[in-house]
Amino acid sequence: MPERIPHWLTKQATIAPDQTAIELEKGTNLTFLELKEKSQHFAQKLAQLDIKQESHIAILSNNNVDMVIAIHALSYLGAVAVMLNTRLTEEELAYQVSDAEVSHVLAQSHDTNFSVPVYTFSEVKTLQEKTVALRTEINLDDRFTIIYTSGTTGFPKGVVHTYGNHWWSAIGSMLNLGLNNNDKWLNALPIFHVGGLSIFVKSVIYGMPVYLVEKYDKRSVHDAIKSKGVTIVSVVTLMLRELVEQLGDNLFPDAFRCVLLGGGPAPKSLLEQAKLRNIPVFQSYGMTETSSQIVTLSPKDALNKIGSSGKPLFPAQLKIDAADKSIGEIHVKGPMVTNGYFRNEAATEKALTDGWLATGDLGYLDDDGFLYVVDRRKDLIISGGENIYPTEIESVLSEIDTVREAAVVGMSDDKWGQVPIAFVVSVDNSVSAEVILEYASQKLAKYKLPKEIHFIDQLPRNASNKIVKSKLL
């Protein structure tokens, strides 16, 4: 028998109708009752377009409250939300719309052309409502979303998430971080990414307000933490660096209890700077396939295990594919892990074995069972038979005050097979290659030292804001 629960937004609107669900920068709020009513009305209007159970509906939007309402509306119809990244090209978007078998696109504007009907949120609001039965229950085995991988190599894959995947992700996070009566989670991450979307799922399950930032700006996020009662914020490394710089020698309020850091390993020097300012950073590890975080530091370990991603969340499991306690590929398993990719059996069979997901990332466990993520398997450099992990070198280079960012890649070499070279974004062109190498030589073995230093204005990133190292060579 499939496991069913009451529709989570309806349930929360019944339990706490007057509790704030979404707080906007403009100062307006939506309660859970208002969010439910707006989502149900929006669902009835979508029904006029023949959107129904198992319809695949793409959403193309930057962060705004209408986007959240549309996602909940689709859940009331039993339709599947295909989340599109607004930073993609028209060709990339067309591929995903076709691959995901999308019938309609709901968009913020008509800026992009598609082969299927496109309706803006504003246009949907003008439609007449059609009386249809809205879902009162959620089947945890049903599909809820499809979100595409970033596709740094090959075509992106559509990760299918069930309601159960999102449910268990939210529960696992709460069992780790806890839940306080005054919690308010600031979301500055794109909602079209699973990290941003997961915050709004947590909101309706926890009964917790979300402070919605429509466009990330370090000053507005800093000010919200200082003056809007924010207790938790989700960020990536670049955001954390900017928040540390913006804070200077000041401190955040005592009620601010968690910076949840995702999006890849952060330099140890940055984490130590945050510690000096009493910024509570909890590094995490996850991916689209795990419905957001699956490994996270707990509050009690955050200061003692700097650089670690922590331990698996309560419902999850972790193992390292290595003969001994050395570095190997990270495998994870749990009810928040996807069952596979849409219309891609080959990729599903390659990634999943008996529920275990081969992540493609390299890491190791320390003696206490804490995970340390080392690098992507495809980024590993093998030089003269020695394994070189680019993130180790990048972390050392990032310790230099005049280095803003660094990326290290392997370059073919006739003698060694590969050698590391570094691409550096400096602060005001105020550092030389000689200074960088002199500092690195004190921290790294000789074979790990970059053989070349290239200064560039910015590192190439894809639509998911991940560095695309293939474009550096």
TAGITA-V587923 format. One record per backbone hydrogen bond with DSSP energy under -1.0 kcal/mol. NH is the residue of the N-H (numbers start at 1). CO is the residue of the C=O. Records with the same first field share a line. If there is no record, write none. Layout:
# TAGITA-V587923
NH->CO / CO
This chain:
# TAGITA-V587923
5->138
7->136
11->7
12->8
13->9
14->10
15->11
16->12
19->16
21->30
22->30
23->210
24->28
27->24
30->22
32->19
33->17
35->31
36->32
37->33
38->34
39->35
40->36
41->37
42->38
43->39
44->40
45->41
46->42
47->43
48->45
49->46
50->47
51->46
54->78
55->52
57->80
58->104
59->82
60->106
68->64
69->65
70->66
71->67
72->68
73->69
74->70
75->71
76->72
77->73
79->74
80->55
81->144
82->57
83->146
84->59
88->85
93->89
94->90
95->91
96->92
97->93
98->94
99->95
100->96
101->98
102->97
103->56
105->117
106->58
107->119
108->60
119->105
121->107
124->120
125->121
127->124
130->44
135->76
138->5
140->3
142->139
144->161
145->161
146->81
147->159
149->157
159->147
160->340
161->145
163->142
164->140
166->162
167->163
168->164
169->165
170->166
171->167
172->168
173->169
174->170
175->171
177->173
178->174
183->180
185->209
186->232
187->211
193->190
197->193
198->194
201->197
202->198
203->199
204->200
205->201
206->202
207->203
208->203
210->21
211->185
212->23
213->187
221->217
222->218
223->219
224->220
225->221
226->222
227->223
228->224
231->184
232->184
233->258
234->186
235->260
240->236
241->237
242->238
243->239
244->240
245->241
246->242
247->243
248->244
250->247
256->253
257->231
258->231
259->280
260->233
261->282
262->235
271->267
272->268
273->269
274->270
275->271
276->272
278->275
279->274
281->279
282->259
284->261
285->295
290->287
291->288
292->287
294->285
295->285
296->311
297->283
301->298
302->298
305->301
308->305
309->371
311->296
313->294
316->313
317->333
319->331
321->329
322->320
328->363
330->361
331->319
332->357
333->317
337->334
338->289
342->158
344->341
348->344
349->345
350->346
351->347
352->348
353->356
356->353
357->332
358->351
359->330
362->375
363->328
364->372
366->370
369->366
371->310
372->364
374->362
375->362
377->360
379->376
380->377
381->388
383->386
384->416
386->383
388->381
392->389
393->389
394->390
395->391
396->392
397->393
398->394
399->396
400->397
403->400
404->425
405->425
407->423
409->421
411->419
413->417
417->413
418->416
419->411
421->409
422->452
423->407
424->454
425->405
427->402
430->427
436->432
437->433
438->434
439->435
440->436
441->437
442->439
443->440
444->440
448->445
449->446
451->420
454->422
456->424
462->466
465->462
468->460
471->468
472->469
